[in-house]
Amino acid sequence: MERVRFRIEVVRRVAVALYLLAVPVALLGLLPREASIWVPGVLAAAGLGVAAAGLIALRPPSVTLLRVTTPAAVALIGVAVASSGGRISPFLELLVLPLVFAAVVFDRRTALPTLVAFLIVRLAVVVTADTVEQLTPLVIATFMEVAVAVLVAGLAERMVHGFELDRLRARMSSATTPDELGAALAAMVLGDDIVAAAIVTVDEALPTMAEIVASVGHRSAPAGLTTRVVATDSFARAAVLGPVVCVSERHSDDAGARTGFELGYGAQAVLPLRPEGLLLGFLVLSSDRRDAFSARRLASLDARYRALGAAFGSYLVRRERDARLRTALVGATLSRELAAAKDLEELLDVSARRMAELLGTTHAIVLAADPAASHLLRVVASSGAPFGAVVDTRVEPSGAQLAMSRREPVFVPDAPDCAYLNPRLVERLGAESVLLLPLLDGAGARGCFSCAWNEPRMIRQDEIDLARFVAAEVSAAWGRLEAEERLRHQASRDSLTGLLNHAAFHDEVRRALARLARQGGPVALILIDLDHLKHLNDFHGHAAGDAAIRAVADALRATARGEDVVGRLGGDEFAWLLHGSPDDALTAAQRTVAAVGGTDVPGVGALSISAGVAVTAAAMEPEALFELADGALYAAKADGRGTAVLAGRRADRTSLEPTERPVGAGAHEAAGAGDATTASRAVVRDWIGAFRVSGCALSLLVDGGTALQPVAEVWGGGLTPLERPETLTLADHPSTARALEDGATYACSLDSRDADPTEVARLRRRNAGAVLVVPLLVGDRPVGAVELFDSRPRRFSGDEQRLALTLGGYVAAVLDRVVA
C-alpha cells in the first residue's frame, strides 16, 4: 500500500511540474531563436520547472489553484502560438497533453475548460498555417492528440481513483474512532456536487434503529445520533431495493426526506453497504441539487463505493471488539465493586458513581418505587446530585416511569423541552441531555438510572450498549442482595411472631454494647414473660397459646420505636432492646404491660405479662446484662406478675428486692426478728424469690400438732387469696398432713395424672397450677409447713425439693428459737 501511495504522488507531482513549466516555455517561444537571450531563457525556463517540481514535492497545489490557472495557461499558450507564426507548435505537442492529464487527474471540473482551450490553440495554429500541406498534418495531429489526451486522461483517472479508493478503504479499515472514519470518508466522496456524506449502521435483523457512525461535510448531522426509522423510510427501502434517491420535502412520509429538508439538502442518495450479502449499514450522500442523482449516476456511485462495505465491516468488527474489551474490563471492575457492597445502599451508591464515570455525565441517579406507595419514585442513590427527591407519578411527568414501562433505554437530547421528563428534576440537576436506563427484573423493573449532562449532546450506540450492560449488572446484583436479605430475614426471624429470634436478638445486643463501648450512651434491655402460658395451652389449647404469643408480639411492635429491637427468645419469653434512661425504659415496659393487660384474646380473655428492666451506661458483657434483666423479671413474677421491675430499684406493688438475694437471706433476717410474724414474713419473701413462685404461705403447728396457724403469706400472679380461719385442721389439708407425717416434701400439679383430687380442687379454688408443701422440721419434730404456689402447672424438680427441705430445716430451727 505504501508503494501505491508513492506512485500516485509521483504521477501527481510530475504532471503539475510539467503544467507549471508550460507557461515559461510558451512565453519563451515568442522570442526569436536568434535572440541573444534564447539560451539563457531556455536555462531559466528549465530552472523554473525544476524549482516548481521541488516546490510541489514539498507542498502539492490546491484544487482551486488548478481550476483557475489551467485553462488560463492553455489560453496563454494559444496566444503565444498565434503570435509566433507556428514557431512553437512542437512545444505544444509536448505540453498540452500533460496539461490535460494534470487537469483531469486533479479535478474533473477542469477537464472540459482545458480541452476547449486546447482546441482554441489548435485552431489558432491552423489559422496561421501558410499552406495546405501544413494544414492537413495539423488537423490530423489535433484529432489524434485530443483522442490520446482523453484516453490517457481516462486511464489516469481510473488508475489514480483506483489507487485513491484503495488507499482510503485501507484508511477506513484501520480507523479506530468515528473521527478517523469520517476523515477517510470525506477524502473519498466529497467533491463535485456532493457536499455531505454519512455512514449509518442499522440493526442486522430489521433496520428499525439507525446510528450515524460517521458524518462529514456541510450541514452534516452529528455523529452518534441514534434515530428510529420505520418500514417506509429510505433506509428500509434501500435495504430491500438497493440504492435509492431521497428528494428533500418538508411534509414527506419519508423521515429521510424530512431530515434532508431540515438540513437544507436538495437530495440524498442512500447506498446499502452489504459485503457478502450481510447488511451492515448505508452510505448517505447529500447534494444541494434536487436532480443530482440520476439513475445512471446512482448506479455508478453504487459500483464505485460498493467495496466500502468490507472496509466498514472491518471498522465495525474492530469497534465491536474494542467495545467488548472495554465492557469486559468494566465488567470485571464493576463486579468486584458490586460484590464488595455490604448492603443495597452501598451497592446503588457505587453503581451511580461508576455510571457517571463511564458516561462522563454530570449527574447519575437511581430512582426506585417506594415499597409503601408504588406511584412514588424516590432517588435512592446519586452521584453529584441531591439525595432523597421524590416524584409522584400520579401528578408529575416521569421519564423514569416511561423507560421502566417500555423496558428499554430512552435518550433525550433536549431535556428542558421534553414533555415527559420531570421539569422539577431537570431544573434541579441543570440537565440538558438525559439518558434513562431501566433496571430490569424479570417482567418488571426494579428502578431506573437517570444520567444527565449539563450541556446538549448526542449519544453513540456503543455508549448505550455499555450503559445497558452496567444496568444489567447492577440489577442482577440488586436481586442477589434482595435474595440474601430474604434468606437472612427468614433465618433471623421467629416464624410465629415475625420478631427477631434468639440468635439474631443476641447478635443485636452484642452490637449495641460494642457501640456503647465506642460512643457511650445508656442501653436498656427489657425481658418479658407471658404469664400462665402453659396453663393457657393446657386448658385452652395450643392455638390459643399461639394467639396469646402473637398478641404480645403485636403489643411490643406497637409500643417500640423505629430504632428499637424486639425479639422472641423462645416459648413465652420476649426481649426488647432500646436506648434511653432507666426511667424511660421502665416507662416503656409499663406501657407494654398495660397494653397487653388491655388485650382480650378470643376464647382466652385478658392476658398478663411480667417485665424485668436492666439499664447500663458502661461497657459490659451481654451475659451480665441479661442476668440483670433476668433478676428483675424474676422479681416482677415474685411480686405477683403483671408488673414491670427495674433492676436495682424496689418494685411498685411489693416490698421485694428485684436484685438477686442469696438463698437463705430471709432466714438470716428471721433469726434477728423479735417475733414469729416478722420472722415468717422474711422467710416468705426469701422463698418466693428463691423458687420463683407466685405465692407462698407459712403456717406453724398449734394445739399439740393437730392444727396449723397461718403466720405469713403473699399472693400474686393471678392467685386467688381465700378466706382462712385462724387455725386449719390437718384433716382438711391431707397433702400438708402427709408432708408433716413423712418428713418429706409433697408436690402436686394440675398437669399430673396421679394428682390428689382434693388437692386439685384446692388448687382450682386458688386459680393455681401447682403447689409444693415443705415441712419445717427440728430434727424429726415438725413445727410447721411452707406452701409454695405457682400460677401455672409446674413440676418441681428433685433439686428444688431437696433445697426446699434443707432450707425448711434451717427455717424451722430459727422459728423454733423465736417462738420459744
C-alpha positions in Angstrom: 0.0 0.0 0.0 2.8 2.4 0.7 4.2 1.7 -2.8 0.8 2.6 -4.4 0.7 5.8 -2.4 4.2 6.7 -3.6 3.4 6.1 -7.2 0.2 8.2 -7.0 2.2 11.1 -5.6 4.9 10.8 -8.2 2.3 10.9 -11.0 0.6 13.9 -9.5 3.7 15.9 -8.9 5.3 15.2 -12.3 2.1 16.3 -14.0 1.9 19.5 -12.1 5.6 20.2 -12.7 5.1 19.9 -16.4 2.0 22.1 -16.0 4.0 24.9 -14.3 6.8 24.5 -16.9 4.3 25.1 -19.8 3.8 28.8 -19.2 7.5 30.0 -19.2 8.3 27.7 -22.2 5.3 29.1 -24.1 6.5 32.7 -23.4 10.0 31.7 -24.4 8.6 30.6 -27.8 7.6 34.2 -28.6 11.3 35.2 -28.7 13.3 34.9 -31.9 15.7 32.0 -31.8 18.5 34.2 -32.9 18.0 36.4 -29.9 20.9 36.6 -27.5 18.6 35.7 -24.6 17.4 32.4 -26.1 19.9 30.1 -24.5 19.7 31.9 -21.1 15.9 31.8 -21.5 15.9 28.0 -22.1 18.1 27.6 -19.0 15.8 29.9 -16.9 12.7 28.0 -18.0 14.3 24.7 -17.1 15.4 26.1 -13.8 11.9 27.4 -13.2 10.4 24.0 -14.0 12.9 22.2 -11.6 12.1 24.8 -8.9 8.4 24.2 -9.4 8.8 20.5 -9.2 10.8 20.9 -6.0 8.1 23.2 -4.5 5.4 20.7 -5.4 7.4 17.9 -3.7 7.1 19.9 -0.5 3.6 21.1 -0.9 1.2 20.0 -3.7 -1.0 22.7 -5.2 -4.6 23.1 -4.2 -7.6 22.1 -6.4 -8.8 25.7 -6.5 -5.4 26.9 -8.0 -5.6 24.2 -10.7 -9.2 25.1 -11.6 -8.3 28.7 -12.1 -4.9 28.6 -13.7 -5.1 25.6 -16.0 -7.5 27.0 -18.7 -5.8 30.4 -18.4 -2.4 28.8 -19.0 -3.6 26.9 -22.1 -5.2 30.1 -23.5 -1.9 31.9 -22.9 -0.1 29.2 -24.9 -2.6 29.6 -27.7 -1.9 33.4 -27.8 1.8 32.7 -27.9 1.3 30.2 -30.8 -0.7 32.6 -32.8 1.8 35.4 -32.3 4.8 33.2 -33.2 3.5 32.2 -36.5 3.7 28.5 -35.7 7.2 28.5 -34.4 6.3 26.9 -31.1 4.0 24.2 -32.3 6.4 21.4 -31.3 6.3 22.7 -27.8 2.5 22.5 -27.7 2.7 18.8 -28.6 4.8 18.3 -25.6 2.9 20.5 -23.2 -0.8 20.2 -23.9 -1.1 16.5 -23.2 0.4 16.8 -19.7 -1.8 19.8 -19.0 -5.0 17.9 -19.9 -3.7 14.9 -18.0 -3.0 17.0 -14.9 -6.3 18.8 -15.1 -8.3 15.5 -15.4 -6.4 13.8 -12.7 -6.7 16.6 -10.2 -10.2 17.8 -10.8 -12.7 16.6 -13.4 -14.3 20.0 -13.5 -11.1 21.4 -15.0 -11.0 18.9 -17.9 -13.7 20.5 -20.2 -12.3 24.1 -20.0 -8.8 22.7 -20.6 -9.9 20.7 -23.7 -11.8 23.8 -25.0 -8.7 25.9 -24.5 -6.6 23.2 -26.3 -8.9 23.3 -29.3 -8.7 27.0 -29.4 -5.0 26.8 -29.5 -5.0 24.3 -32.3 -7.5 26.4 -34.3 -5.1 29.4 -33.9 -2.3 27.2 -35.3 -4.5 26.1 -38.2 -5.5 29.7 -39.0 -1.8 30.8 -39.1 -0.8 27.9 -41.4 0.7 29.1 -44.6 -0.1 26.2 -46.9 -2.5 23.3 -47.3 0.4 21.0 -46.8 0.9 22.4 -43.3 -2.9 22.4 -42.6 -3.6 18.7 -43.2 -1.0 17.3 -40.7 -2.1 19.9 -38.1 -5.8 18.8 -38.4 -4.8 15.1 -38.2 -2.5 15.8 -35.3 -5.2 17.8 -33.5 -7.7 14.9 -33.6 -5.0 12.4 -32.6 -3.8 14.5 -29.7 -7.3 15.0 -28.5 -8.1 11.3 -28.7 -4.8 10.4 -27.0 -5.3 13.1 -24.3 -8.8 11.9 -23.5 -7.7 8.3 -23.5 -4.7 8.9 -21.3 -6.7 11.2 -19.0 -9.4 8.5 -18.6 -6.8 5.8 -17.9 -5.0 8.1 -15.5 -8.2 9.0 -13.8 -9.2 5.3 -13.4 -5.7 4.4 -12.1 -5.4 7.3 -9.7 -9.0 7.0 -8.4 -8.5 3.3 -8.0 -5.3 3.9 -6.0 -7.1 6.5 -4.0 -10.1 4.3 -3.2 -7.7 1.5 -2.2 -5.8 3.9 0.0 -9.0 5.3 1.6 -10.5 1.9 2.1 -7.4 0.9 3.9 -7.6 4.1 5.9 -11.2 3.3 6.7 -10.4 -0.3 7.6 -7.7 0.9 10.1 -9.8 3.6 11.6 -10.4 3.2 15.3 -12.6 6.3 16.1 -15.5 7.9 14.4 -13.3 11.0 13.6 -10.8 8.8 11.7 -13.6 7.1 9.9 -15.1 10.5 9.0 -11.8 11.9 7.7 -11.4 8.9 5.4 -15.0 9.3 4.2 -14.5 13.0 3.5 -11.4 12.4 1.4 -13.2 9.6 -0.5 -16.6 11.0 -1.5 -16.7 14.8 -1.1 -16.4 16.8 -4.3 -18.3 17.8 -7.4 -21.8 18.5 -6.1 -21.6 16.1 -3.1 -21.5 18.4 -0.1 -22.0 16.0 2.8 -21.8 12.2 3.5 -22.6 9.9 6.3 -22.2 6.2 7.2 -25.2 4.8 9.0 -25.4 1.5 10.7 -28.6 -0.4 11.4 -29.9 -3.5 13.2 -28.9 -6.6 11.5 -32.3 -8.2 11.5 -34.6 -5.2 10.9 -33.5 -1.7 10.1 -35.6 0.0 12.7 -32.8 1.7 14.6 -30.2 3.7 12.7 -27.0 5.2 14.2 -24.9 7.8 12.4 -21.4 6.3 12.8 -19.5 9.0 10.8 -20.7 12.3 9.3 -18.8 14.8 7.3 -19.4 17.8 5.1 -21.5 20.9 5.1 -24.6 20.9 7.4 -24.0 17.2 8.2 -25.9 15.6 11.0 -23.9 15.0 14.2 -22.2 11.6 14.6 -23.6 9.4 17.3 -27.2 10.4 16.6 -29.5 7.5 17.1 -32.8 7.7 15.4 -35.8 5.4 14.9 -36.9 4.7 11.3 -39.9 2.8 10.0 -40.5 0.5 7.0 -41.5 3.4 4.8 -38.2 5.3 5.3 -35.4 5.4 2.8 -33.2 3.1 4.9 -35.8 0.3 4.9 -36.4 0.8 1.1 -32.6 0.7 0.4 -32.3 -2.4 2.5 -34.8 -4.2 0.2 -34.5 -2.5 -3.2 -30.8 -1.3 -3.3 -29.7 2.2 -3.9 -32.4 4.8 -3.7 -32.7 8.6 -4.1 -34.5 10.6 -1.4 -35.6 14.1 -2.6 -36.0 16.5 0.3 -39.5 17.6 1.2 -41.0 19.2 4.2 -44.1 17.1 4.6 -42.9 13.8 3.2 -43.8 10.5 4.9 -40.1 9.6 4.5 -38.1 10.5 7.5 -35.0 10.8 5.3 -36.8 13.4 3.1 -37.8 15.4 6.1 -34.3 15.3 7.6 -32.7 16.3 4.3 -35.1 19.3 4.1 -34.3 20.3 7.7 -30.6 20.2 6.9 -31.0 22.2 3.6 -30.1 19.5 1.1 -31.8 19.1 -2.3 -31.5 15.3 -2.5 -29.8 12.3 -0.9 -28.6 9.0 -2.3 -28.8 6.0 0.1 -26.4 3.2 -0.9 -26.6 -0.1 1.1 -23.3 -1.4 2.4 -23.7 -5.2 2.1 -20.5 -7.2 2.0 -21.1 -10.8 1.2 -24.9 -10.3 1.4 -24.8 -9.1 5.1 -26.4 -5.6 5.5 -24.1 -3.6 7.8 -25.4 -0.1 7.1 -25.7 2.6 4.5 -23.6 5.3 2.8 -25.7 8.5 2.5 -24.5 11.1 0.0 -26.1 14.6 0.1 -26.2 17.3 -2.6 -27.7 20.7 -2.8 -29.3 19.9 -6.1 -32.6 18.1 -6.3 -31.7 16.4 -9.6 -28.1 15.5 -8.6 -28.6 11.7 -8.6 -29.9 10.3 -11.9 -30.4 6.6 -12.2 -27.2 6.3 -14.2 -25.2 8.3 -11.7 -26.7 6.3 -8.8 -25.6 3.0 -10.4 -22.2 4.4 -11.0 -21.9 5.6 -7.3 -23.1 2.2 -6.1 -20.5 0.4 -8.2 -17.7 2.8 -7.1 -18.4 2.6 -3.3 -19.7 -1.0 -3.1 -16.3 -2.1 -1.9 -16.6 0.3 1.1 -18.8 -2.4 2.8 -15.9 -4.6 3.6 -13.9 -1.7 5.0 -16.8 -0.6 7.0 -17.3 -4.1 8.2 -13.7 -4.2 9.4 -14.3 -0.9 11.3 -17.4 -2.4 12.9 -15.6 -5.6 13.9 -12.8 -3.6 15.5 -15.3 -1.3 17.2 -17.3 -4.3 18.5 -14.0 -5.9 19.6 -13.0 -2.7 21.4 -16.4 -2.4 22.9 -16.4 -6.0 24.2 -12.9 -5.5 25.6 -14.0 -2.3 27.3 -17.1 -4.0 28.6 -15.1 -6.9 29.9 -12.7 -4.6 31.7 -15.6 -2.5 33.1 -17.5 -5.7 34.0 -14.5 -7.2 35.9 -14.0 -4.0 37.9 -17.7 -3.4 38.4 -18.3 -7.0 39.5 -15.7 -6.7 42.2 -17.1 -3.4 43.4 -20.7 -4.6 43.5 -19.7 -7.9 45.2 -17.9 -5.9 47.9 -21.1 -3.9 48.7 -22.4 -4.8 52.1 -26.0 -3.6 51.6 -28.3 -2.1 48.9 -27.5 1.5 49.8 -23.7 0.9 49.2 -24.4 -1.1 46.0 -26.5 1.7 44.4 -24.1 4.4 45.5 -21.2 2.5 43.8 -23.2 1.9 40.7 -24.3 5.6 40.4 -20.7 6.8 40.7 -19.4 4.2 38.2 -22.2 5.1 35.7 -21.3 8.8 35.9 -17.6 8.0 35.4 -18.2 5.7 32.4 -20.5 8.0 30.5 -18.9 11.3 31.6 -22.2 12.6 33.0 -22.6 15.5 35.3 -25.2 13.6 37.4 -26.2 9.9 37.7 -29.1 9.0 40.0 -31.1 5.8 40.7 -34.8 6.0 41.2 -36.8 3.2 42.7 -40.5 2.7 43.5 -41.4 3.4 47.2 -42.3 0.0 48.8 -45.2 1.6 50.6 -46.6 3.6 47.6 -45.7 2.3 44.1 -46.7 5.6 42.5 -43.9 7.4 44.3 -40.4 7.2 42.7 -37.6 8.0 45.2 -34.0 8.9 44.5 -32.3 6.1 46.4 -28.7 6.8 45.2 -26.9 9.7 43.5 -23.6 10.8 42.1 -23.3 14.6 42.1 -27.0 15.1 42.7 -29.3 15.8 45.7 -30.4 12.7 47.5 -33.9 11.8 48.5 -36.0 13.6 45.9 -39.5 12.1 45.4 -41.6 12.1 42.2 -45.3 11.4 42.4 -46.1 9.8 39.0 -49.8 10.4 39.5 -49.5 14.2 39.2 -46.0 14.7 37.7 -44.4 13.5 34.4 -41.7 11.0 34.8 -39.2 9.9 32.2 -38.0 7.1 34.5 -41.6 5.7 34.7 -41.7 5.8 30.8 -38.4 3.9 30.5 -39.5 1.3 33.1 -42.8 0.7 31.3 -41.1 0.5 27.9 -38.3 -1.7 29.3 -35.7 0.0 27.0 -33.3 3.0 27.2 -34.7 6.4 26.5 -32.3 9.2 25.3 -33.5 12.8 25.4 -31.0 15.3 23.7 -33.1 18.4 24.6 -34.2 17.7 28.2 -35.6 21.2 29.1 -38.0 21.0 26.2 -39.1 17.4 26.7 -42.7 17.0 27.8 -42.4 13.6 29.5 -39.4 14.4 31.8 -40.0 15.8 35.2 -39.3 19.5 34.9 -38.5 19.9 38.6 -35.7 17.3 38.5 -34.5 18.6 35.2 -34.2 22.1 36.6 -32.7 20.9 39.9 -30.0 18.9 38.0 -29.4 21.5 35.4 -29.8 18.8 32.8 -29.6 19.5 29.1 -29.4 15.9 27.8 -30.7 12.8 29.7 -30.3 9.0 29.3 -32.8 6.8 31.1 -32.0 3.2 31.7 -34.4 0.8 33.3 -33.1 -1.7 35.8 -35.0 -4.8 34.6 -36.3 -7.5 36.9 -37.9 -10.3 35.0 -41.2 -8.9 33.6 -40.9 -5.7 35.6 -38.3 -3.1 36.6 -36.6 -2.6 40.0 -35.8 1.0 39.2 -34.2 3.3 36.7 -30.9 5.1 36.1 -31.2 8.7 35.1 -27.9 10.0 33.7 -27.8 13.8 32.9 -25.3 16.0 31.1 -25.3 19.8 31.7 -24.7 20.5 28.1 -26.6 19.3 24.9 -25.0 16.3 23.3 -25.8 13.2 21.3 -25.1 9.6 22.4 -23.4 6.8 20.5 -24.7 3.3 20.3 -21.6 1.9 22.0 -22.3 4.2 25.0 -25.9 3.0 25.2 -24.6 -0.6 25.0 -22.1 0.0 27.8 -24.7 1.7 29.9 -27.2 -1.1 29.3 -24.5 -3.6 30.4 -23.8 -1.7 33.6 -27.6 -1.5 34.3 -27.9 -5.3 33.8 -25.0 -6.0 36.2 -26.5 -3.6 38.8 -29.9 -5.1 38.5 -28.5 -8.6 38.9 -26.5 -7.6 42.0 -29.6 -5.9 43.4 -31.6 -9.1 43.0 -28.8 -11.1 44.7 -28.8 -8.7 47.7 -32.5 -8.9 48.0 -32.4 -12.7 47.9 -29.7 -12.7 50.5 -31.6 -10.3 52.6 -34.7 -12.5 52.4 -32.7 -15.5 53.5 -31.1 -13.5 56.4 -34.6 -12.3 57.3 -36.0 -15.8 57.4 -33.0 -17.1 59.3 -33.2 -14.3 61.9 -37.0 -14.2 62.4 -39.3 -16.1 64.7 -41.8 -17.9 62.4 -44.8 -17.4 64.8 -44.4 -13.7 65.5 -42.0 -12.3 62.9 -39.8 -10.8 65.6 -36.1 -11.5 65.8 -35.3 -15.0 67.0 -33.0 -15.9 69.9 -29.7 -15.9 68.0 -30.4 -12.7 66.0 -31.5 -10.8 69.1 -28.4 -11.7 71.0 -26.3 -10.5 68.0 -28.1 -7.2 68.2 -27.3 -6.9 71.9 -23.6 -7.6 71.2 -23.6 -4.9 68.5 -25.3 -2.4 70.8 -22.9 -3.0 73.6 -20.0 -2.7 71.2 -21.3 0.7 70.1 -21.8 1.7 73.7 -18.1 1.0 74.4 -17.1 3.3 71.5 -19.7 6.0 71.6 -21.3 5.9 75.1 -25.0 6.3 75.9 -27.3 4.1 78.0 -28.6 0.8 76.6 -31.7 -0.8 78.1 -32.7 -4.4 78.0 -36.3 -5.5 78.9 -37.1 -9.2 79.3 -40.8 -10.0 79.2 -42.6 -13.2 80.1 -46.1 -14.1 79.2 -47.8 -15.2 82.4 -49.5 -18.6 82.6 -48.7 -19.7 79.0 -48.6 -23.4 80.0 -51.9 -23.0 81.7 -53.4 -21.5 78.5 -52.0 -24.3 76.4 -53.4 -27.0 78.8 -56.8 -25.5 79.3 -57.5 -23.7 76.0 -55.3 -25.5 73.5 -52.0 -24.6 71.7 -53.9 -22.4 69.2 -55.0 -20.1 72.0 -51.4 -20.1 73.3 -50.1 -19.1 69.9 -52.8 -16.4 69.7 -51.6 -15.0 73.0 -48.0 -15.0 71.9 -48.9 -13.1 68.7 -50.9 -10.6 70.8 -47.9 -9.9 73.0 -45.7 -9.5 69.9 -48.2 -7.1 68.3 -48.2 -5.0 71.5 -44.4 -4.9 71.6 -44.3 -3.8 67.9 -46.9 -1.1 68.6 -45.0 0.2 71.7 -41.4 0.0 70.4 -39.9 2.9 68.5 -38.4 2.5 64.9 -34.8 2.2 66.1 -35.7 -0.3 68.9 -35.1 -4.0 68.5 -37.7 -6.6 69.6 -37.3 -10.3 69.7 -38.8 -13.6 70.9 -36.3 -15.6 72.8 -38.4 -18.8 72.8 -41.6 -20.1 74.5 -43.2 -17.3 76.5 -40.1 -15.1 76.7 -39.7 -11.9 74.8 -36.9 -9.3 74.8 -36.7 -5.6 73.9 -33.5 -3.6 73.3 -33.7 0.2 73.4 -31.7 3.3 74.1 -32.7 5.6 77.0 -32.6 6.4 80.7 -33.7 3.9 83.3 -36.9 5.8 83.8 -37.6 5.9 80.1 -37.0 2.1 79.8 -39.2 1.4 82.9 -42.0 3.6 81.5 -41.8 1.8 78.1 -42.1 -1.6 79.9 -45.0 -0.4 82.0 -46.8 0.8 78.9 -46.3 -2.6 77.3 -47.6 -4.4 80.4 -50.7 -2.1 80.4 -51.2 -2.6 76.6 -51.1 -6.4 77.0 -53.3 -6.3 80.1 -56.0 -4.5 78.0 -55.8 -7.1 75.2 -58.6 -9.6 75.1 -57.8 -12.8 73.2 -60.9 -14.6 71.9 -61.6 -17.7 74.0 -58.8 -16.8 76.5 -59.6 -13.4 78.0 -57.2 -10.9 79.3 -53.5 -11.6 79.2 -50.8 -10.7 81.7 -47.1 -10.2 81.2 -44.2 -9.6 83.6 -41.2 -7.4 82.7 -37.7 -7.0 84.0 -35.7 -3.9 83.0 -31.9 -3.6 83.1 -30.0 -0.4 82.0 -26.3 0.1 81.6 -24.3 3.1 80.7 -20.9 1.3 80.9 -19.4 -1.4 78.8 -20.3 -4.9 80.0 -20.7 -8.4 78.7 -24.1 -9.3 77.1 -24.4 -12.2 79.6 -24.2 -9.8 82.5 -26.9 -7.5 81.1 -29.2 -10.5 80.6 -28.6 -11.6 84.2 -29.6 -8.2 85.5 -32.7 -8.1 83.4 -33.5 -11.8 84.3 -33.2 -11.0 88.0 -35.6 -8.1 87.6 -38.0 -10.3 85.7 -38.0 -12.9 88.5 -38.7 -10.1 91.0 -41.6 -9.0 88.9 -43.0 -12.5 88.8 -42.5 -12.8 92.6 -44.4 -9.6 93.0 -47.4 -11.3 91.6 -46.8 -10.9 87.9 -48.5 -8.4 85.7 -45.9 -5.7 86.5 -42.5 -4.3 85.5 -39.5 -4.1 87.7 -36.2 -2.1 87.2 -33.1 -3.9 88.4 -31.7 -2.1 91.4 -35.0 -0.4 92.3 -37.8 -1.6 94.6 -41.0 -2.7 92.9 -44.1 -0.5 93.0 -46.5 -3.2 94.3 -44.4 -5.1 96.8 -41.5 -4.7 99.1 -39.5 -7.3 97.4 -35.9 -6.5 96.2 -35.7 -7.2 92.5 -32.0 -7.8 92.7 -30.9 -11.3 93.3 -30.8 -12.3 97.0 -28.6 -15.1 98.3 -30.7 -18.2 99.0 -31.5 -18.3 102.8 -31.0 -14.5 103.2 -34.6 -14.4 104.6 -33.8 -17.0 107.3 -30.9 -14.8 108.5 -33.2 -11.9 108.7 -35.7 -14.0 110.5 -33.1 -15.0 113.1 -32.8 -11.4 114.1 -36.6 -10.8 114.3 -38.3 -10.3 117.6 -41.5 -12.2 116.8 -42.7 -15.1 114.7 -44.8 -13.0 112.3 -41.8 -10.8 111.3 -39.6 -13.8 111.0 -42.1 -15.6 108.9 -42.6 -12.7 106.5 -38.8 -12.6 105.9 -38.9 -16.3 105.1 -41.8 -15.9 102.7 -40.1 -13.1 100.9 -36.9 -15.2 100.6 -38.7 -18.3 99.3 -40.7 -16.5 96.6 -37.5 -15.1 95.2 -35.5 -18.3 95.6 -38.1 -20.6 94.0 -39.6 -18.1 91.6 -43.2 -18.9 92.5 -46.4 -16.7 92.6 -47.5 -17.2 96.2 -46.2 -18.5 99.5 -47.9 -19.3 102.8 -46.2 -20.2 106.1 -48.1 -21.9 108.9 -47.0 -23.1 112.4 -48.3 -26.2 114.2 -50.6 -25.5 117.2 -52.9 -27.5 119.5 -50.4 -30.2 120.1 -49.7 -30.7 116.4 -53.3 -31.2 115.3 -53.8 -27.8 113.6 -52.0 -25.2 111.7 -51.9 -21.4 112.3 -51.2 -19.2 109.2 -48.5 -16.7 110.1 -47.4 -15.1 106.8 -48.4 -15.3 103.1 -48.0 -13.4 99.8 -50.3 -13.8 96.8 -49.7 -12.6 93.3 -49.6 -13.6 89.6 -53.4 -14.1 89.4 -53.7 -16.3 92.5 -56.9 -16.0 94.4 -56.4 -15.4 98.2 -59.0 -17.4 100.2 -60.6 -16.5 103.5 -58.6 -18.5 106.1 -59.7 -19.3 109.6 -57.3 -18.6 112.5 -56.5 -22.3 112.6 -56.6 -25.0 110.0 -57.2 -28.7 110.8 -54.8 -31.1 109.3 -57.8 -33.3 108.3 -58.8 -30.6 105.8 -55.3 -30.5 104.3 -54.3 -34.1 103.6 -51.2 -33.0 101.5 -49.8 -30.9 104.3 -50.6 -33.7 106.8 -48.8 -36.2 104.6 -45.7 -34.0 104.3 -45.5 -33.5 108.0 -46.0 -37.1 108.8 -43.5 -38.3 106.2 -41.0 -35.5 106.9 -40.7 -35.0 103.1 -41.9 -32.5 100.5 -45.2 -33.0 98.7 -45.8 -31.7 95.2 -48.9 -31.5 93.1 -49.5 -30.1 89.6 -52.6 -29.8 87.6 -50.9 -31.5 84.6 -50.1 -34.5 86.7 -52.2 -37.6 86.0 -51.9 -39.0 89.6 -52.7 -35.7 91.4 -54.8 -36.0 94.5 -58.4 -34.9 93.7 -58.7 -33.0 96.9 -55.5 -31.1 96.3 -56.5 -30.4 92.7 -59.8 -28.9 93.9 -57.9 -26.7 96.3 -55.6 -25.5 93.5 -58.5 -24.7 91.3 -60.1 -22.6 94.0 -56.9 -20.6 94.3 -56.6 -20.4 90.5 -53.2 -22.0 90.9 -51.4 -24.5 88.8 -49.1 -26.2 91.2 -48.1 -26.4 94.9 -45.1 -27.6 96.8 -45.6 -28.4 100.5 -42.4 -28.2 102.6 -42.4 -29.5 106.2 -40.5 -27.4 108.8 -38.7 -30.0 111.0 -36.5 -29.5 114.0 -34.8 -32.9 113.9 -37.7 -35.2 113.4 -40.2 -32.9 115.1 -42.4 -30.9 112.8 -43.0 -27.3 113.8 -44.9 -26.0 110.7 -45.1 -26.0 106.9 -44.5 -23.8 103.9 -46.7 -24.0 100.9 -45.3 -22.7 97.6 -47.9 -21.9 94.9 -47.3 -21.2 91.2 -50.0 -19.8 88.9 -49.2 -22.3 86.2 -48.8 -26.0 86.2 -45.3 -26.8 87.1 -43.2 -29.9 88.0 -40.8 -29.0 90.9 -37.6 -30.7 90.3 -35.8 -33.1 92.7 -33.1 -30.5 93.3 -35.7 -27.8 94.1 -37.4 -30.2 96.6 -34.2 -31.2 98.3 -33.1 -27.5 98.6 -36.6 -26.6 100.0 -36.3 -29.4 102.6 -32.8 -28.2 103.6 -34.0 -24.6 103.9 -37.0 -25.8 105.8 -34.9 -27.4 108.5 -32.9 -24.2 108.9 -36.0 -22.0 109.0 -37.7 -24.4 111.5 -34.8 -24.1 113.8 -34.8 -20.3 113.6 -38.6 -20.0 114.1 -38.5 -22.5 117.0 -36.0 -20.3 118.8 -38.0 -17.1 118.0 -41.2 -18.7 119.3 -39.6 -20.1 122.3 
